[in-house]
Amino acid sequence: MNLLPMLVPLGLWEDFMGLLNTIMQPLYGAVSGVLVFFHWLLSTFMDADSGWTWALSIVLLTMTVRTALIPLFVKQINSARNMQLIGPKAKALQEKYGHDRERLGQETMKLYKEEGVNPMASCLPLLLQMPIFLSLFYVLLNASEGKPLGYFFETNPDLVYSLQHATIMGAQISARFWPVTTWGPTQTLALILIALMTTVLFITQLQLMRKNMPPEALTGPMAQQQKMMLYLFPVMYAIGGVNIPIGVLIYWLTTNLWTMGQQYILIHNNPAPNTPAYLDWEERMRAKGKDPEAIAAKRRGVRKRPAATPDYDPTKVARQGTTRTSTTSSRSSSPAPAGSSANGADTISTSAEWT
């Protein structure tokens, strides 16, 4: 039972949901348009009402959206990586100023500013992804129930009917595992999809914990919570999956597979420092004759400090037969130190090498 409408005045709740639905309309339209496009494309050589045509359309739609979200994913990973790199410094501040919360906050913000790190930068990309994933979910959910959502489905009700009644392996793409009156193709296919998507989710989380987390992150209360989530999330997926239409389960399995593959590429090619995956990566780079420290520094965008200006020595100037003025002139006309631009600004690598 959804208790939120009972806790919030009904009129206010309806107004809020209406506003949210209005805000989401452009995303619903975009998702329905991409799905209808892929269905039209596949229908040129496949049966337009086939469940396989709709299933492949859902897969291609999911891949398109996940591809478009790669830049956000890269920013999220880079921000999280930067936060992880300053972790030891932040921990040292907590040990030093833990008794003074105000001073600890000031010193922490100072650390963020010096290191050029924004804690919110790792959360913002994830928040921006949520409306897109929700629009994908609700467009498919409503279409599987015969309720058009999104401009291209609202103006083409025949497509909604086709999606709702399309079958794959004898099961309707709009059907659910539950309730079970008699065991049939719907229950078999739904069970297979639920098992696959929960397994993929478990492997993805396990891969992250074993390969791309430093040893200190695997101990303490936070580590115990992560271990609980490792087993809790798949169970929640399995329980919730029995009430989700097969078409939405196909989307969910596809996005989970994408996440697992994307995470494997990241961990393999650009792992977090001080992790088992990072040690493996260093060995591979050295085996190829490359310097892993130089590569890591470039990815982090390390600033190169200009060489210190030598102290002024008047006796040396006298011996060279030069004047203070000529010395000053020669210094001002000397080339900028390595790693800085003509106006003194440091050059920072902005490449996001994650693959």
Residue pairs with C-beta under 8 A, 6 or more apart in sequence:
4 13
5 13
8 16
24 131
24 134
24 135
24 138
25 151
27 131
27 132
27 135
28 135
28 138
28 139
28 149
28 150
28 151
29 150
29 151
29 152
30 135
30 150
31 61
31 65
31 135
31 136
31 139
31 150
32 139
32 143
32 149
32 150
32 151
32 152
32 153
32 154
33 150
33 151
33 152
34 61
34 64
34 65
35 57
35 58
35 61
35 139
35 140
35 152
36 152
36 153
36 156
36 159
38 56
38 57
38 60
38 61
38 64
39 48
39 53
39 54
39 57
39 159
42 53
42 56
42 57
43 53
46 52
46 53
46 56
47 53
48 162
49 162
49 165
49 166
50 166
50 168
51 166
51 167
51 168
51 169
51 171
51 172
51 173
52 168
53 166
54 162
54 163
54 166
54 168
54 173
54 247
55 168
55 173
55 247
55 250
58 140
58 247
58 250
58 251
58 254
59 250
59 254
61 136
61 251
62 136
62 251
62 254
62 255
62 258
63 254
63 258
65 132
65 136
66 255
66 258
66 262
69 129
69 132
70 262
72 125
72 128
72 129
73 125
73 262
74 352
74 354
75 121
75 125
75 352
76 121
76 122
76 124
76 125
76 126
77 266
77 270
77 354
78 352
78 354
79 117
79 118
79 121
79 122
79 125
80 122
81 272
82 115
82 116
82 117
82 300
83 117
83 119
83 122
84 214
84 272
84 273
85 273
85 300
86 111
86 112
86 115
86 117
87 214
87 216
89 111
89 115
90 108
90 111
93 104
93 107
93 108
93 111
94 104
96 107
97 103
97 104
97 107
98 104
111 117
112 118
112 119
133 255
136 251
137 248
137 251
138 149
139 149
139 150
139 153
140 245
140 247
140 248
140 251
141 244
141 245
141 248
142 148
142 149
142 153
143 149
143 153
143 160
143 163
143 164
143 174
143 247
144 163
144 164
144 173
144 174
144 245
144 246
144 247
144 248
145 164
145 174
145 245
146 160
146 161
146 164
146 174
147 160
148 154
148 156
148 157
148 160
152 159
153 159
153 160
163 173
163 174
163 247
164 172
164 173
164 174
165 172
165 174
166 172
166 173
166 174
167 173
168 189
168 246
169 185
169 188
169 189
170 184
170 185
170 186
170 189
171 184
171 185
171 186
171 188
171 189
171 190
171 246
172 186
172 246
173 245
173 246
173 247
173 250
174 245
174 246
174 247
175 186
175 190
175 245
175 246
176 186
176 190
176 242
176 243
176 244
176 245
176 246
177 186
177 187
177 190
177 191
177 194
177 241
177 242
177 243
178 242
178 243
180 187
186 246
189 246
190 241
190 242
190 246
190 249
193 241
193 246
193 249
193 250
193 252
193 253
194 237
194 238
194 241
194 242
194 249
195 238
196 253
197 237
197 241
197 249
197 252
197 253
197 256
198 234
198 235
198 237
198 238
198 241
199 234
200 253
200 256
200 257
200 260
201 233
201 234
201 237
201 256
202 230
202 231
202 233
202 234
203 260
204 256
204 259
204 260
204 263
205 229
205 230
205 233
206 230
207 260
207 263
207 264
207 267
208 263
208 267
209 218
209 226
209 227
209 230
210 276
211 267
211 271
211 275
211 276
211 277
212 266
212 267
212 271
212 272
212 275
212 277
213 272
213 275
214 272
214 273
214 274
214 275
215 274
217 223
241 249
241 252
244 252
265 354
265 355
266 354
266 355
267 277
268 277
268 281
269 281
269 353
269 354
269 355
270 281
270 299
270 353
270 354
270 355
271 277
271 278
271 280
271 281
272 278
273 296
281 292
282 292
285 291
285 292
285 295
286 292
298 349
298 351
298 353
299 349
299 351
299 353
300 349
301 348
301 349
301 350
302 349
303 339
303 346
303 348
304 337
304 338
304 339
304 340
304 346
304 347
305 337
305 339
306 336
306 337
306 338
306 339
306 340
307 337
307 338
309 331
312 327
314 324
317 323
317 324
317 327
336 342
336 344
339 346
339 347
340 346
340 347
341 347
